């Protein structure tokens, strides 16, 4: 038996991780200490779970208790999605929530004046200009909608693709046109990455500011800030390539896979993981509120627990 001292897991900071890996048709397990995907033929593919921000589990995957536990320990978010990632069914939570940050986020969202200041800061970050003065959240949402439609049209024209409107039916995925399929696949990547960052920082995905009433409202808020500099150009680049191949009579390419690779590359080029969490902090500071003081009753346990990696990458 080794006399070596126990060394707790030290998760890799989120900013230093790769972004997202999609898994399908296999069983996710921990075998011989390694996080692996085992296909129906028994072939193992090792997954570097400790170096990933998020694992997207598509239909055909089964996950063992040991795999979920290890992913939580190293701070990798598990997200169960539909085919091509167009639906999000459930998500894990790496580590434990931060009560101070949850209270701070909720306080800013419930104070209407503070909420408006956060929404105005989101507008500045997204469009690079001051929002119109004396506008409510609902009015800013309407102005944003007009700006976004214009940006879609301009980017589509720059990439030389046919564009009508942003629409798709998740129940009839193949019925959507190629640009909308590319956009849907790309935004699912961005939402997964944004949710991983929100949870990793200790905030609540459901407590949004511009978006309200959905389980991922805050994820949508954060993702929208970065959408048009990352995944929308990536999606339109793939869509343009698909249209060129179709016109020339060449074999088609796998649309969703091509979009994911393009998103992975642009996440790396833009250092997106390194930027999301500081952006969240900056947004909440713009509320003008101070984080709540530590609760006086928040005493440490009488018997200290064994050190582990369960805190993920929240520190």
C-alpha positions as CSV (number, residue, x, y, z in Angstrom):
1,X,0.0,0.0,0.0
2,X,1.4,3.4,-0.9
3,X,2.2,5.9,1.8
4,X,1.8,8.9,-0.6
5,X,-0.4,11.6,0.9
6,X,-3.9,12.2,-0.5
7,X,-3.8,15.1,-3.0
8,X,-7.3,16.6,-3.7
9,X,-8.4,17.3,-7.3
10,X,-7.5,20.8,-8.5
11,X,-9.9,21.6,-11.3
12,X,-8.5,23.5,-14.3
13,X,-9.8,27.1,-14.4
14,X,-12.7,27.6,-16.9
15,X,-10.7,30.1,-19.0
16,X,-8.0,27.5,-19.7
17,X,-10.4,24.7,-20.9
18,X,-11.6,23.6,-24.3
19,X,-15.2,24.6,-24.9
20,X,-17.6,21.8,-25.9
21,X,-17.7,18.2,-27.0
22,X,-20.8,16.4,-28.3
23,X,-21.3,12.7,-27.5
24,X,-23.8,10.3,-29.0
25,X,-24.5,6.6,-29.3
26,X,-22.5,5.1,-26.5
27,X,-22.3,4.7,-22.7
28,X,-20.4,7.3,-20.7
29,X,-18.6,5.7,-17.8
30,X,-15.4,5.7,-15.7
31,X,-13.2,2.7,-16.5
32,X,-9.8,2.2,-15.0
33,X,-10.0,5.8,-13.7
34,X,-10.6,7.3,-17.1
35,X,-13.7,9.1,-18.3
36,X,-14.7,7.2,-21.5
37,X,-17.4,6.7,-24.1
38,X,-18.0,3.1,-24.9
39,X,-19.8,2.3,-28.2
40,X,-21.9,-0.8,-28.9
41,X,-18.8,-2.7,-30.1
42,X,-17.0,-2.1,-26.9
43,X,-14.6,0.4,-28.3
44,X,-13.5,3.0,-25.7
45,X,-12.8,6.7,-26.5
46,X,-11.3,8.6,-23.7
47,X,-12.8,12.0,-23.0
48,X,-10.5,14.6,-21.3
49,X,-13.4,15.7,-19.0
50,X,-11.2,17.8,-16.7
51,X,-10.2,20.0,-19.6
52,X,-13.7,20.7,-20.9
53,X,-16.2,23.3,-20.0
54,X,-19.2,21.3,-21.2
55,X,-20.3,17.9,-22.5
56,X,-23.4,17.8,-24.7
57,X,-25.1,14.4,-24.5
58,X,-27.2,13.6,-27.6
59,X,-29.7,10.8,-28.1
60,X,-28.3,7.4,-27.8
61,X,-26.1,8.1,-24.7
62,X,-26.3,6.5,-21.3
63,X,-24.4,7.9,-18.4
64,X,-23.2,6.1,-15.3
65,X,-23.3,7.4,-11.7
66,X,-19.5,7.3,-11.6
67,X,-19.3,9.5,-14.8
68,X,-21.7,12.1,-13.4
69,X,-19.7,12.2,-10.1
70,X,-16.4,12.6,-11.8
71,X,-17.7,15.4,-14.1
72,X,-19.1,17.2,-11.1
73,X,-15.8,16.9,-9.3
74,X,-13.7,18.3,-12.1
75,X,-16.3,21.0,-12.9
76,X,-17.5,19.9,-16.3
77,X,-21.1,20.6,-17.1
78,X,-23.2,17.8,-18.5
79,X,-26.1,18.9,-20.7
80,X,-28.7,16.5,-22.2
81,X,-29.8,17.7,-25.6
82,X,-31.9,16.6,-28.5
83,X,-30.6,15.5,-31.9
84,X,-28.4,18.2,-33.4
85,X,-28.6,20.0,-30.0
86,X,-31.8,21.8,-30.9
87,X,-33.5,21.0,-27.6
88,X,-32.1,21.2,-24.1
89,X,-33.7,18.6,-21.8
90,X,-31.7,18.9,-18.6
91,X,-28.3,20.0,-17.2
92,X,-26.1,19.1,-14.4
93,X,-24.4,21.5,-12.0
94,X,-20.7,21.3,-11.4
95,X,-19.9,21.9,-7.8
96,X,-22.1,23.9,-5.4
97,X,-24.0,27.1,-5.9
98,X,-22.6,30.4,-4.4
99,X,-25.3,31.8,-2.1
100,X,-23.8,35.3,-2.1
101,X,-23.8,35.5,-5.9
102,X,-27.3,34.1,-6.2
103,X,-28.6,36.7,-3.7
104,X,-26.8,39.4,-5.6
105,X,-28.2,38.3,-8.9
106,X,-31.7,38.0,-7.5
107,X,-31.5,41.4,-5.8
108,X,-30.4,43.1,-9.1
109,X,-33.2,41.3,-11.1
110,X,-36.0,42.2,-8.6
111,X,-35.0,45.9,-8.3
112,X,-36.5,47.5,-11.4
113,X,-34.1,50.4,-11.5
114,X,-31.1,48.1,-11.1
115,X,-32.5,45.7,-13.7
116,X,-32.8,48.6,-16.2
117,X,-29.2,49.6,-15.5
118,X,-28.1,46.0,-16.3
119,X,-30.1,45.9,-19.5
120,X,-28.6,49.2,-20.6
121,X,-25.2,47.8,-19.9
122,X,-26.0,44.7,-22.0
123,X,-27.1,47.0,-24.8
124,X,-23.8,48.8,-24.7
125,X,-21.8,45.6,-24.7
126,X,-23.8,44.1,-27.6
127,X,-24.0,47.1,-30.0
128,X,-21.0,49.2,-28.9
129,X,-23.1,52.4,-28.3
130,X,-25.2,54.0,-25.6
131,X,-28.9,52.9,-25.6
132,X,-31.5,55.6,-26.1
133,X,-32.3,57.5,-23.0
134,X,-35.5,57.3,-20.9
135,X,-36.5,53.9,-22.3
136,X,-38.0,51.0,-20.3
137,X,-36.8,47.4,-20.5
138,X,-39.7,46.5,-22.8
139,X,-38.9,49.5,-25.1
140,X,-35.2,48.5,-25.2
141,X,-36.2,44.9,-26.0
142,X,-38.2,46.2,-29.0
143,X,-35.3,48.4,-30.2
144,X,-33.0,45.4,-29.8
145,X,-35.3,43.2,-31.9
146,X,-35.1,45.6,-34.8
147,X,-31.3,45.9,-34.6
148,X,-30.9,42.1,-34.5
149,X,-33.1,41.6,-37.6
150,X,-31.0,44.2,-39.5
151,X,-27.7,42.5,-38.3
152,X,-29.0,39.1,-39.6
153,X,-29.7,40.6,-43.0
154,X,-26.4,42.4,-43.2
155,X,-24.4,39.3,-42.2
156,X,-26.3,37.1,-44.6
157,X,-25.6,39.6,-47.5
158,X,-21.9,39.7,-46.6
159,X,-21.7,35.9,-46.8
160,X,-23.7,35.8,-50.0
161,X,-26.5,33.5,-48.7
162,X,-30.2,33.6,-49.2
163,X,-31.9,34.9,-46.0
164,X,-35.6,35.4,-45.3
165,X,-36.1,35.3,-41.5
166,X,-35.0,33.6,-38.4
167,X,-37.4,30.7,-37.9
168,X,-37.4,27.0,-37.3
169,X,-39.6,24.3,-35.8
170,X,-37.7,21.9,-33.5
171,X,-40.3,19.3,-34.2
172,X,-39.5,19.4,-37.9
173,X,-35.7,20.1,-37.9
174,X,-35.1,19.0,-41.5
175,X,-37.9,21.3,-42.8
176,X,-35.9,24.4,-42.0
177,X,-33.7,26.0,-44.6
178,X,-29.9,25.6,-44.4
179,X,-29.1,29.0,-42.8
180,X,-31.7,28.5,-40.0
181,X,-30.4,25.0,-39.4
182,X,-26.9,26.3,-39.1
183,X,-28.0,29.1,-36.8
184,X,-29.9,26.7,-34.5
185,X,-26.9,24.3,-34.3
186,X,-24.5,27.2,-33.6
187,X,-26.7,28.9,-30.9
188,X,-27.1,25.6,-29.1
189,X,-23.3,25.5,-28.8
190,X,-23.2,29.0,-27.5
191,X,-26.0,28.3,-25.0
192,X,-24.2,25.3,-23.7
193,X,-21.0,27.2,-23.2
194,X,-22.8,30.1,-21.6
195,X,-24.7,27.9,-19.2
196,X,-21.4,26.2,-18.2
197,X,-19.9,29.6,-17.4
198,X,-23.0,30.9,-15.5
199,X,-23.1,27.8,-13.3
200,X,-19.3,27.7,-12.9
201,X,-19.4,31.3,-11.6
202,X,-22.1,30.4,-9.1
203,X,-25.1,32.2,-10.6
204,X,-28.6,31.0,-11.5
205,X,-29.4,30.4,-15.2
206,X,-33.1,31.2,-14.7
207,X,-32.8,34.7,-13.2
208,X,-32.5,36.9,-16.2
209,X,-32.8,40.6,-16.9
210,X,-33.7,41.1,-20.5
211,X,-35.2,37.6,-20.8
212,X,-37.6,36.5,-18.2
213,X,-39.7,33.4,-17.3
214,X,-37.6,30.7,-18.8
215,X,-35.2,28.1,-17.2
216,X,-32.3,29.6,-19.1
217,X,-33.2,33.3,-19.2
218,X,-29.8,34.5,-17.9
219,X,-28.0,32.1,-20.2
220,X,-29.8,33.8,-23.1
221,X,-28.9,37.2,-21.8
222,X,-25.2,36.4,-21.7
223,X,-25.1,34.4,-25.0
224,X,-26.8,37.3,-26.8
225,X,-23.9,39.6,-25.9
226,X,-21.4,37.4,-27.9
227,X,-23.7,35.9,-30.5
228,X,-23.0,38.2,-33.4
229,X,-19.2,38.2,-33.0
230,X,-19.0,34.4,-32.7
231,X,-21.7,31.9,-33.7
232,X,-23.7,33.9,-36.3
233,X,-20.7,34.5,-38.6
234,X,-19.6,30.8,-38.1
235,X,-23.1,29.6,-39.0
236,X,-23.4,31.8,-42.1
237,X,-19.9,30.7,-43.2
238,X,-21.0,27.1,-43.2
239,X,-24.4,27.9,-44.8
240,X,-22.6,29.7,-47.6
241,X,-20.3,26.7,-48.2
242,X,-23.4,24.4,-48.3
243,X,-25.1,26.6,-50.8
244,X,-21.9,26.8,-53.0
245,X,-21.6,23.0,-53.0
246,X,-25.3,22.5,-53.9
247,X,-25.0,24.9,-56.9
248,X,-21.9,23.1,-58.1
249,X,-23.4,19.7,-57.8
250,X,-20.8,18.5,-55.3
251,X,-21.6,16.1,-52.4
252,X,-23.1,17.9,-49.4
253,X,-21.3,18.2,-46.1
254,X,-22.7,17.3,-42.7
255,X,-24.2,20.6,-41.7
256,X,-24.4,20.3,-37.9
257,X,-21.0,18.8,-37.5
258,X,-19.5,21.5,-39.7
259,X,-21.2,24.2,-37.6
260,X,-19.9,22.7,-34.3
261,X,-16.3,22.6,-35.6
262,X,-16.6,26.2,-36.8
263,X,-18.0,27.3,-33.4
264,X,-15.2,25.4,-31.6
265,X,-12.6,27.3,-33.6
266,X,-14.2,30.7,-33.2
267,X,-14.6,30.1,-29.4
268,X,-10.9,29.5,-29.3
269,X,-9.9,32.5,-31.5
270,X,-12.1,34.9,-29.5
271,X,-11.0,33.6,-26.1
272,X,-14.7,33.4,-25.3
273,X,-14.3,31.2,-22.1
274,X,-11.8,33.7,-20.8
275,X,-14.3,36.6,-21.2
276,X,-17.8,35.3,-20.1
277,X,-17.4,35.2,-16.4
278,X,-15.7,38.7,-16.1
279,X,-18.5,40.0,-18.3
280,X,-21.2,38.6,-15.9
281,X,-19.4,40.3,-13.0
282,X,-19.3,43.6,-14.9
283,X,-23.0,43.4,-15.8
284,X,-24.1,42.9,-12.2
285,X,-21.8,45.7,-11.0
286,X,-23.6,48.0,-13.4
287,X,-26.7,47.5,-11.4
288,X,-25.4,49.9,-8.8
289,X,-26.0,47.5,-6.0
290,X,-23.4,46.1,-3.6
291,X,-23.1,42.4,-3.1
292,X,-24.7,41.2,0.1
293,X,-22.5,40.9,3.1
294,X,-21.7,37.5,4.4
295,X,-24.5,36.1,6.6
296,X,-23.6,36.1,10.3
297,X,-25.0,32.7,10.8
298,X,-22.8,31.3,8.0
299,X,-20.5,29.5,10.4
300,X,-18.1,26.7,9.3
301,X,-18.9,23.1,10.3
302,X,-17.8,22.0,13.7
303,X,-16.1,19.0,12.1
304,X,-14.3,19.9,8.9
305,X,-15.1,17.8,5.9
306,X,-12.5,16.0,3.8
307,X,-11.1,18.2,1.1
308,X,-12.4,17.2,-2.4
309,X,-12.8,18.6,-5.8
310,X,-16.5,19.1,-5.5
311,X,-16.3,22.9,-5.7
312,X,-15.5,22.5,-9.4
313,X,-14.0,25.6,-11.0
314,X,-16.0,28.1,-9.1
315,X,-13.1,29.6,-7.1
